[in-house]
Structure formats: C-alpha cells, structure tokens
C-alpha cells in the first residue's frame, strides 16, 4: 500500500477515469438476473481440479445452480451437468482471436457457438458483455436454439474510491477489473441475490507453471480440466505478474463487496492460490 496521501491521489485519478469509461462504454441499465432455482450456486472454473470436485459432490449438485465459463461447453462434463447459466467475458469470444494463432482460435470460437446452438436441450442463460452484442447478433447462430437465452452485462472497468466502486456495482454499470471470467461470474451471482456461492476449479496456480525458455520467451502450462497445453506468452514477465496481480486484487475487492451484500463465497479447492475466500472440502 502507498502512504495515504499518495493513495488518495491515485484514487482520485482512478475514480475520474472510471467515470469517463462509464460514460463512454456502459449501458445504464440493470443486468437481467440469473433465473435462480436454488439459494446457492456453483461457479465451475476451468482448473484441473474441477472434475474431481464435482465428482466428490455429485450427490449434492442438484441442490445448487451451476454456472459454466469459457470453453467448458466443449468438454463432456458440460452435457453431463447441464449448467443453467453460462458466462463469457474474454474478447476472443466475440472474434478478436489471439494474434499468435488467429485461425485456430477463430475456429475454436465458431465451434463453441455451434455446440451451444446444436446441443443445449435445457433452458440456459448465456451472459456476455454489451460490447459483444452486435457481433453475436449478426452471427445469428444462437438464434437457432430457443433454449439459449442471451443476456448482456456491463464489464466496464471500475476503479478508485471504494464508495464509488460499490455505488456503481449496485447499479450494475460496471465491474471490478475482469482479468478473469470468474470475476464477472461472481458479480453476476451477487447481482442475482444468491445466498451462498461456491467456487469449483478455481486453482489459479499458474505461477508454478511459469518458465522462461532459451529465447527469453515466457512460457507456461495452460492446464484446464478438459485439456493441457503449453503456451508462449506474448508479453514480458513483469506484465504476466501484473495480470495475476490484477486478478487477485479483483477477488479481494469482490470479497469486500460480497460482505456488504450479505453473500457468502466459498472456495472448494484447498490448494487454490486464491486465498481471500473461505475454503471448504465439501458443498453444504
């Protein structure tokens, strides 16, 4: 932490630019709530521990709503567990593919949307940012499946004074920095008045998989519950650590906001590197 006088100056600047971003990017409307069937939900992160966590709690899953994220739909578990909510936040899903392999990324995104359109046989809400609305509407793939209801939310970055951040969150005009899709999923769960939110597959242990090769490229093992891949990062090591810092900072901000909203958040992976939420072995 900076000295209070310096931190106050940073908060003024962050608050100012947050208001500018809100005026430029946000839709000043409330987000459609998740169609809750239960008082609690399970956010299915894509970490390697997800499969074992869901299996260990198989007898209790029917008492909780399930929220999936990112490319989980392409895994076998998606059709097995049939989540009632899906959250996307990465710009790659509205066709801004990675520069390293744009064709492959675009093909995967197209396959993802086709999979939702062709295989979802239950009622499911798909939440995506307002920034994606035009492209997803023009794509017209999801309109073929009346079971998939597309909902939109504001992902505009909010920083600065705590009172400003919480006021904007209550109006749902923006979010803490969505460095990770779990940030958006958590805030949508809080907006929807869940009493308890469980995090499964939130391993977030990428730092132990980081390395630098002989060409000074930052590499890491990008492990998910459905696949393991080795990747080169198109950024410097300090940028990699800064991205992780921003994600962890958002989790701490959410913890504080959830407490004011009366929402309990539990992490079901006791080895998770996210250490701000209470950890539990089993779903209650």
Secondary structure, 3 states (H helix, E strand, C coil): CCCHHHHHHHHHHHHHHHHHHHHHHCCCCCCCCCCCCCCEEEEECCCCCHHHHHHHCHHHHHHCEEEEEHHHHHCHHHHHHCCCEEECCCHHHHCCCCCCCHHHHHHHHHHHHHHHHHHCCCCEEEEEEHHHHHHHHHHCCHHHCCCEEEEEECCCECCCCHHHHHHHHHHCCCECCCCCHHHHHHHHHHHCCCCEEEEECCCCCHHHHEEECCCCCEEEEEECCCCEEEEECCCCHHHHHHHHHHHHHHHHHHHHHHHHHCCEEEECCCCCCCCCCEECCCCC
